[in-house]
Amino acid sequence: MPELPEVEALAGYLRQRAVGRRVDRLEVAAISALKTYDPAPTAVAGRAVTDARRYGKFLDVVFDGDLHLVVHLARAGWLHYREAFASTVPLRPGKGPIAIRVRLDDGSGFDLTEAGTQKKLAAYLVTDPQAVPGVAKLGPDALSADLATFAAALRSRRGQVKGVLTDQAVLGGVGNAYSDEILHAAKLSPFALTDRLTDDQMATLHAATRRVLGDAVTRSLGQRAAELKGEKRSGLKVHARTGLPCPVCGDTVREVSFADSSLQYCPTCQTGGKPLADRRLSRLVR
């Protein structure tokens, strides 16, 4: 799932390439992807792209006249920028990966696509991003929150720190991958309880959050949209590296599996050398 660094980089890429261009037309190929009906997609035609922003994991493409295309890429969504499209024929609704296409006046533009069968990409055409439910409920931004704001947000929700970090109503922008990386950098167990974190642990976690996300943004900015996924994978130390050596201590990276997700961690760096119980595996063993 694209998280804060990738969405920030996509916004940066659109600011460089699309700002100043006028929209020829916006085409909707996946009817279920567009969650709003007023304004209509035709309202974008002729408007200039004036900015691209990020709210948590939401991408906001801004058009003049204060119109916004706000997109959540979900687990398998992505943005593909095209210098030129192979055909000028409008897209037809169908089962392909393209959900929405924005054509610009110089022949370029971008596709919002989604792989797989679980179509959860969501786009909203609105005059105010706060009209998007997911944006309205976002907590403080994970990259910009100061220590006091960060600590208050995490302590407002008692629970395992892994789950609280990824709760967008608590902190905006962190998902499954970067929460693993942040907790590894902070040397914290993903099962540590937020209400039991000391002030020193909270300060370390805040610093790790800023460092991990900031480094990822720095690596991603300037990359073409097509290169961002590879850049993300190359910078990961524990996430999606089950069975590989931890690059910090050399211990084997372990995994805890859940119904539809998993987390990765290093026992030596994070849990005093003790492997965490994998509940799904335990049920199978019984």
Secondary structure as a PSIPRED ss2 file (coil, helix, strand):
# PSIPRED VFORMAT (PSIPRED V4.0)

   1 M C   1.000  0.000  0.000
   2 P C   1.000  0.000  0.000
   3 E C   1.000  0.000  0.000
   4 L H   0.000  1.000  0.000
   5 P H   0.000  1.000  0.000
   6 E H   0.000  1.000  0.000
   7 V H   0.000  1.000  0.000
   8 E H   0.000  1.000  0.000
   9 A H   0.000  1.000  0.000
  10 L H   0.000  1.000  0.000
  11 A H   0.000  1.000  0.000
  12 G H   0.000  1.000  0.000
  13 Y H   0.000  1.000  0.000
  14 L H   0.000  1.000  0.000
  15 R H   0.000  1.000  0.000
  16 Q H   0.000  1.000  0.000
  17 R H   0.000  1.000  0.000
  18 A C   1.000  0.000  0.000
  19 V C   1.000  0.000  0.000
  20 G C   1.000  0.000  0.000
  21 R C   1.000  0.000  0.000
  22 R E   0.000  0.000  1.000
  23 V E   0.000  0.000  1.000
  24 D E   0.000  0.000  1.000
  25 R E   0.000  0.000  1.000
  26 L E   0.000  0.000  1.000
  27 E E   0.000  0.000  1.000
  28 V E   0.000  0.000  1.000
  29 A C   1.000  0.000  0.000
  30 A C   1.000  0.000  0.000
  31 I H   0.000  1.000  0.000
  32 S H   0.000  1.000  0.000
  33 A H   0.000  1.000  0.000
  34 L E   0.000  0.000  1.000
  35 K C   1.000  0.000  0.000
  36 T C   1.000  0.000  0.000
  37 Y C   1.000  0.000  0.000
  38 D C   1.000  0.000  0.000
  39 P C   1.000  0.000  0.000
  40 A C   1.000  0.000  0.000
  41 P H   0.000  1.000  0.000
  42 T H   0.000  1.000  0.000
  43 A H   0.000  1.000  0.000
  44 V H   0.000  1.000  0.000
  45 A C   1.000  0.000  0.000
  46 G C   1.000  0.000  0.000
  47 R C   1.000  0.000  0.000
  48 A E   0.000  0.000  1.000
  49 V E   0.000  0.000  1.000
  50 T E   0.000  0.000  1.000
  51 D E   0.000  0.000  1.000
  52 A E   0.000  0.000  1.000
  53 R E   0.000  0.000  1.000
  54 R E   0.000  0.000  1.000
  55 Y E   0.000  0.000  1.000
  56 G C   1.000  0.000  0.000
  57 K C   1.000  0.000  0.000
  58 F E   0.000  0.000  1.000
  59 L E   0.000  0.000  1.000
  60 D E   0.000  0.000  1.000
  61 V E   0.000  0.000  1.000
  62 V E   0.000  0.000  1.000
  63 F E   0.000  0.000  1.000
  64 D C   1.000  0.000  0.000
  65 G C   1.000  0.000  0.000
  66 D C   1.000  0.000  0.000
  67 L E   0.000  0.000  1.000
  68 H E   0.000  0.000  1.000
  69 L E   0.000  0.000  1.000
  70 V E   0.000  0.000  1.000
  71 V E   0.000  0.000  1.000
  72 H E   0.000  0.000  1.000
  73 L C   1.000  0.000  0.000
  74 A C   1.000  0.000  0.000
  75 R C   1.000  0.000  0.000
  76 A C   1.000  0.000  0.000
  77 G E   0.000  0.000  1.000
  78 W E   0.000  0.000  1.000
  79 L E   0.000  0.000  1.000
  80 H E   0.000  0.000  1.000
  81 Y E   0.000  0.000  1.000
  82 R E   0.000  0.000  1.000
  83 E C   1.000  0.000  0.000
  84 A C   1.000  0.000  0.000
  85 F C   1.000  0.000  0.000
  86 A C   1.000  0.000  0.000
  87 S C   1.000  0.000  0.000
  88 T C   1.000  0.000  0.000
  89 V C   1.000  0.000  0.000
  90 P C   1.000  0.000  0.000
  91 L C   1.000  0.000  0.000
  92 R C   1.000  0.000  0.000
  93 P C   1.000  0.000  0.000
  94 G C   1.000  0.000  0.000
  95 K C   1.000  0.000  0.000
  96 G C   1.000  0.000  0.000
  97 P C   1.000  0.000  0.000
  98 I E   0.000  0.000  1.000
  99 A E   0.000  0.000  1.000
 100 I E   0.000  0.000  1.000
 101 R E   0.000  0.000  1.000
 102 V E   0.000  0.000  1.000
 103 R E   0.000  0.000  1.000
 104 L E   0.000  0.000  1.000
 105 D C   1.000  0.000  0.000
 106 D C   1.000  0.000  0.000
 107 G C   1.000  0.000  0.000
 108 S C   1.000  0.000  0.000
 109 G E   0.000  0.000  1.000
 110 F E   0.000  0.000  1.000
 111 D E   0.000  0.000  1.000
 112 L E   0.000  0.000  1.000
 113 T E   0.000  0.000  1.000
 114 E E   0.000  0.000  1.000
 115 A C   1.000  0.000  0.000
 116 G C   1.000  0.000  0.000
 117 T C   1.000  0.000  0.000
 118 Q C   1.000  0.000  0.000
 119 K C   1.000  0.000  0.000
 120 K C   1.000  0.000  0.000
 121 L C   1.000  0.000  0.000
 122 A E   0.000  0.000  1.000
 123 A E   0.000  0.000  1.000
 124 Y E   0.000  0.000  1.000
 125 L E   0.000  0.000  1.000
 126 V E   0.000  0.000  1.000
 127 T C   1.000  0.000  0.000
 128 D C   1.000  0.000  0.000
 129 P H   0.000  1.000  0.000
 130 Q H   0.000  1.000  0.000
 131 A H   0.000  1.000  0.000
 132 V C   1.000  0.000  0.000
 133 P H   0.000  1.000  0.000
 134 G H   0.000  1.000  0.000
 135 V H   0.000  1.000  0.000
 136 A H   0.000  1.000  0.000
 137 K C   1.000  0.000  0.000
 138 L C   1.000  0.000  0.000
 139 G C   1.000  0.000  0.000
 140 P C   1.000  0.000  0.000
 141 D E   0.000  0.000  1.000
 142 A C   1.000  0.000  0.000
 143 L C   1.000  0.000  0.000
 144 S C   1.000  0.000  0.000
 145 A C   1.000  0.000  0.000
 146 D C   1.000  0.000  0.000
 147 L H   0.000  1.000  0.000
 148 A H   0.000  1.000  0.000
 149 T H   0.000  1.000  0.000
 150 F H   0.000  1.000  0.000
 151 A H   0.000  1.000  0.000
 152 A H   0.000  1.000  0.000
 153 A H   0.000  1.000  0.000
 154 L H   0.000  1.000  0.000
 155 R H   0.000  1.000  0.000
 156 S C   1.000  0.000  0.000
 157 R C   1.000  0.000  0.000
 158 R C   1.000  0.000  0.000
 159 G C   1.000  0.000  0.000
 160 Q E   0.000  0.000  1.000
 161 V H   0.000  1.000  0.000
 162 K H   0.000  1.000  0.000
 163 G H   0.000  1.000  0.000
 164 V H   0.000  1.000  0.000
 165 L H   0.000  1.000  0.000
 166 T C   1.000  0.000  0.000
 167 D C   1.000  0.000  0.000
 168 Q C   1.000  0.000  0.000
 169 A C   1.000  0.000  0.000
 170 V C   1.000  0.000  0.000
 171 L C   1.000  0.000  0.000
 172 G E   0.000  0.000  1.000
 173 G C   1.000  0.000  0.000
 174 V C   1.000  0.000  0.000
 175 G C   1.000  0.000  0.000
 176 N H   0.000  1.000  0.000
 177 A H   0.000  1.000  0.000
 178 Y H   0.000  1.000  0.000
 179 S H   0.000  1.000  0.000
 180 D H   0.000  1.000  0.000
 181 E H   0.000  1.000  0.000
 182 I H   0.000  1.000  0.000
 183 L H   0.000  1.000  0.000
 184 H H   0.000  1.000  0.000
 185 A H   0.000  1.000  0.000
 186 A H   0.000  1.000  0.000
 187 K C   1.000  0.000  0.000
 188 L C   1.000  0.000  0.000
 189 S C   1.000  0.000  0.000
 190 P C   1.000  0.000  0.000
 191 F C   1.000  0.000  0.000
 192 A C   1.000  0.000  0.000
 193 L E   0.000  0.000  1.000
 194 T H   0.000  1.000  0.000
 195 D H   0.000  1.000  0.000
 196 R H   0.000  1.000  0.000
 197 L C   1.000  0.000  0.000
 198 T C   1.000  0.000  0.000
 199 D H   0.000  1.000  0.000
 200 D H   0.000  1.000  0.000
 201 Q H   0.000  1.000  0.000
 202 M H   0.000  1.000  0.000
 203 A H   0.000  1.000  0.000
 204 T H   0.000  1.000  0.000
 205 L H   0.000  1.000  0.000
 206 H H   0.000  1.000  0.000
 207 A H   0.000  1.000  0.000
 208 A H   0.000  1.000  0.000
 209 T H   0.000  1.000  0.000
 210 R H   0.000  1.000  0.000
 211 R H   0.000  1.000  0.000
 212 V H   0.000  1.000  0.000
 213 L H   0.000  1.000  0.000
 214 G H   0.000  1.000  0.000
 215 D H   0.000  1.000  0.000
 216 A H   0.000  1.000  0.000
 217 V H   0.000  1.000  0.000
 218 T H   0.000  1.000  0.000
 219 R H   0.000  1.000  0.000
 220 S H   0.000  1.000  0.000
 221 L C   1.000  0.000  0.000
 222 G C   1.000  0.000  0.000
 223 Q C   1.000  0.000  0.000
 224 R C   1.000  0.000  0.000
 225 A H   0.000  1.000  0.000
 226 A H   0.000  1.000  0.000
 227 E H   0.000  1.000  0.000
 228 L H   0.000  1.000  0.000
 229 K H   0.000  1.000  0.000
 230 G H   0.000  1.000  0.000
 231 E H   0.000  1.000  0.000
 232 K H   0.000  1.000  0.000
 233 R H   0.000  1.000  0.000
 234 S H   0.000  1.000  0.000
 235 G C   1.000  0.000  0.000
 236 L C   1.000  0.000  0.000
 237 K C   1.000  0.000  0.000
 238 V C   1.000  0.000  0.000
 239 H C   1.000  0.000  0.000
 240 A C   1.000  0.000  0.000
 241 R C   1.000  0.000  0.000
 242 T C   1.000  0.000  0.000
 243 G C   1.000  0.000  0.000
 244 L C   1.000  0.000  0.000
 245 P E   0.000  0.000  1.000
 246 C C   1.000  0.000  0.000
 247 P C   1.000  0.000  0.000
 248 V C   1.000  0.000  0.000
 249 C C   1.000  0.000  0.000
 250 G C   1.000  0.000  0.000
 251 D C   1.000  0.000  0.000
 252 T E   0.000  0.000  1.000
 253 V C   1.000  0.000  0.000
 254 R E   0.000  0.000  1.000
 255 E E   0.000  0.000  1.000
 256 V E   0.000  0.000  1.000
 257 S E   0.000  0.000  1.000
 258 F C   1.000  0.000  0.000
 259 A C   1.000  0.000  0.000
 260 D C   1.000  0.000  0.000
 261 S C   1.000  0.000  0.000
 262 S E   0.000  0.000  1.000
 263 L E   0.000  0.000  1.000
 264 Q E   0.000  0.000  1.000
 265 Y E   0.000  0.000  1.000
 266 C C   1.000  0.000  0.000
 267 P H   0.000  1.000  0.000
 268 T H   0.000  1.000  0.000
 269 C H   0.000  1.000  0.000
 270 Q H   0.000  1.000  0.000
 271 T C   1.000  0.000  0.000
 272 G C   1.000  0.000  0.000
 273 G C   1.000  0.000  0.000
 274 K C   1.000  0.000  0.000
 275 P C   1.000  0.000  0.000
 276 L C   1.000  0.000  0.000
 277 A C   1.000  0.000  0.000
 278 D C   1.000  0.000  0.000
 279 R H   0.000  1.000  0.000
 280 R H   0.000  1.000  0.000
 281 L H   0.000  1.000  0.000
 282 S H   0.000  1.000  0.000
 283 R H   0.000  1.000  0.000
 284 L H   0.000  1.000  0.000
 285 V H   0.000  1.000  0.000
 286 R C   1.000  0.000  0.000
